[in-house]
């Protein structure tokens, strides 16, 4: 584990981590290629890896981390390119992002992880299960590139931003340089059934995470990698049958179709909708999400503290 990068705002990050409980800390991991990944971790037991989506960072999980840390070593990273993780020019396919996180998990020496991902992070969680080896995978409220009727899903009007984000340089030109708050707050509020669940302080945290030089561009590269993700996932064919998969979505978003969608790329899929919820499960319905994750973990023996 390397020391955290020298950044004036990092004391605030440490404060956010400590506010979750005395067991939480923030740190960075330096991969063999030199890229640093920032993360917040706490708890004990097997690893539960929480992978955020766009336009969020590790803070997306703050409402569920303390409860989950009673049973797991909870690890919530900033994906490469976001927040206080490094922002290289390339390496944003979901397979590459999953490999980054697998290296982080391996450095902890606690065995394979139960990987939970939301939005872009759900795509990364699927790739982690398909390519890196996981104890279990949970995909939250997102379709996965290359699975089933991906082409039809990607044309859904709700996903209008796919085309914008994939157009080289355009989103950066329209957003970066003072319009990050307008774009990110609108993006979040339009997808939340319970917008008040994501307050102004949360919104400012997400804006900061994408306002570092190069961060918004890196996020757009995650979308521009979709063609590679499709090719990777179709070549992999499926998450191995030994790995149980949980698919959950808000009942106002992807919950009604997520299990059927994931069955095109995994053999052991369960899950469905979380009621009264939009896209942001961990903030709109945190108690329901914790129950769903712990119930799934108990059924599959993923944490000793849940057995018996």
URHU-V715781 format. One record per backbone hydrogen bond with DSSP energy under -0.5 kcal/mol. CO is the residue of the C=O (numbers start at 1). NH is the residue of the N-H. E is the energy in kcal/mol with one decimal. If there is no record, write none. Layout:
BEGIN
CO,NH,E + CO,NH,E
END
This chain:
BEGIN
2,28,-1.1 + 5,7,-1.1 + 7,10,-1.9 + 8,11,-0.6 + 9,12,-1.2 + 9,13,-1.2 + 10,14,-2.6 + 11,15,-2.1 + 12,16,-2.3 + 13,17,-2.5 + 14,18,-2.6 + 15,19,-2.0 + 16,20,-0.7 + 17,20,-1.2 + 18,21,-1.4 + 21,24,-1.9 + 25,41,-2.4 + 27,39,-2.6 + 28,2,-1.3 + 29,31,-0.6 + 29,37,-2.8 + 31,34,-2.4 + 35,31,-2.9 + 36,86,-2.8 + 37,29,-2.4 + 38,78,-3.0 + 39,27,-2.5 + 40,76,-3.2 + 41,25,-2.4 + 42,74,-2.8 + 46,73,-2.7 + 47,49,-0.6 + 47,114,-2.5 + 48,50,-0.6 + 48,75,-2.5 + 49,51,-0.6 + 49,116,-3.3 + 50,52,-0.6 + 50,77,-0.6 + 51,118,-2.3 + 53,56,-2.0 + 57,60,-2.2 + 58,61,-1.9 + 59,62,-2.1 + 61,64,-1.7 + 61,65,-1.7 + 62,66,-0.6 + 64,68,-2.1 + 65,69,-2.1 + 67,70,-1.2 + 68,71,-1.7 + 68,72,-1.5 + 69,44,-0.8 + 72,44,-0.7 + 72,74,-1.0 + 73,48,-2.4 + 74,42,-1.9 + 75,50,-2.8 + 75,77,-0.6 + 76,40,-1.9 + 77,52,-0.5 + 77,79,-0.6 + 79,82,-2.6 + 82,85,-2.2 + 86,81,-2.7 + 93,97,-2.5 + 94,98,-2.2 + 95,99,-2.2 + 96,100,-2.0 + 97,101,-1.9 + 98,102,-2.4 + 99,103,-2.0 + 100,104,-1.7 + 101,105,-2.7 + 102,106,-2.7 + 103,107,-1.7 + 104,108,-0.7 + 105,108,-1.3 + 105,109,-0.6 + 105,110,-0.6 + 106,109,-1.1 + 113,115,-0.7 + 113,135,-2.6 + 113,136,-1.0 + 114,49,-2.2 + 114,116,-0.5 + 115,138,-2.7 + 116,51,-3.1 + 117,140,-2.9 + 118,121,-2.1 + 119,122,-1.4 + 119,123,-1.5 + 120,124,-1.9 + 121,125,-2.5 + 122,126,-2.2 + 123,127,-2.1 + 124,128,-2.7 + 125,129,-2.2 + 126,130,-2.1 + 127,131,-2.6 + 127,132,-0.5 + 128,132,-2.3 + 128,133,-1.4 + 129,240,-0.5 + 135,244,-0.6 + 136,115,-2.6 + 137,246,-2.7 + 138,117,-2.6 + 138,140,-0.5 + 139,141,-0.6 + 139,248,-2.2 + 140,119,-2.0 + 144,147,-2.0 + 147,150,-0.9 + 148,150,-0.6 + 149,153,-2.4 + 150,154,-3.2 + 151,155,-0.7 + 152,155,-0.6 + 153,156,-2.2 + 156,159,-2.5 + 157,160,-1.4 + 159,162,-1.9 + 160,163,-0.7 + 160,164,-1.1 + 161,165,-3.1 + 162,166,-1.5 + 163,167,-0.9 + 164,167,-0.8 + 164,171,-0.6 + 166,168,-0.6 + 167,170,-1.2 + 167,171,-0.7 + 169,173,-1.9 + 170,174,-2.0 + 171,175,-2.0 + 172,176,-1.8 + 175,179,-1.6 + 179,183,-2.1 + 180,184,-2.9 + 181,185,-2.5 + 182,186,-1.4 + 183,187,-2.6 + 184,188,-2.4 + 185,189,-2.6 + 186,190,-2.3 + 187,191,-0.6 + 188,191,-1.2 + 188,192,-0.9 + 191,279,-2.7 + 194,197,-2.2 + 195,198,-1.8 + 197,199,-0.7 + 199,203,-2.5 + 200,204,-2.4 + 201,205,-1.8 + 202,206,-2.1 + 203,207,-2.4 + 204,208,-2.5 + 205,209,-1.9 + 206,210,-1.1 + 207,210,-0.7 + 208,211,-1.3 + 208,212,-0.7 + 209,83,-2.1 + 210,216,-0.5 + 212,215,-2.4 + 212,216,-0.5 + 214,218,-2.2 + 215,219,-2.2 + 216,220,-2.1 + 217,221,-1.9 + 218,222,-1.0 + 219,222,-0.6 + 219,223,-0.8 + 220,223,-0.6 + 220,224,-2.2 + 221,225,-0.9 + 223,226,-1.9 + 225,229,-2.3 + 226,230,-2.9 + 227,231,-2.0 + 228,232,-2.8 + 229,233,-3.0 + 230,234,-2.4 + 231,235,-1.8 + 232,236,-2.0 + 233,237,-1.5 + 236,238,-2.0 + 239,267,-0.7 + 240,243,-2.0 + 242,244,-0.7 + 244,137,-2.1 + 245,270,-1.9 + 246,139,-2.7 + 246,248,-0.5 + 247,272,-2.2 + 248,141,-3.2 + 249,274,-2.5 + 250,253,-2.0 + 250,255,-2.1 + 254,257,-1.3 + 254,258,-1.3 + 255,259,-0.5 + 257,261,-2.4 + 258,262,-2.5 + 259,263,-1.8 + 261,264,-1.3 + 262,265,-2.3 + 265,239,-2.6 + 267,269,-0.7 + 268,245,-3.0 + 270,247,-2.9 + 272,249,-1.7 + 273,275,-0.5 + 274,251,-2.3 + 277,252,-2.3 + 279,281,-1.2 + 280,283,-1.2 + 280,284,-3.3 + 281,285,-2.0 + 285,289,-2.1 + 286,290,-2.6 + 287,291,-2.3 + 288,292,-2.2 + 289,293,-2.6 + 290,294,-2.8 + 291,295,-2.7 + 292,296,-2.2 + 293,297,-2.6 + 294,298,-2.5 + 295,299,-2.3 + 296,300,-1.4 + 297,302,-2.6 + 298,301,-1.1 + 303,306,-1.9 + 304,307,-1.5
END
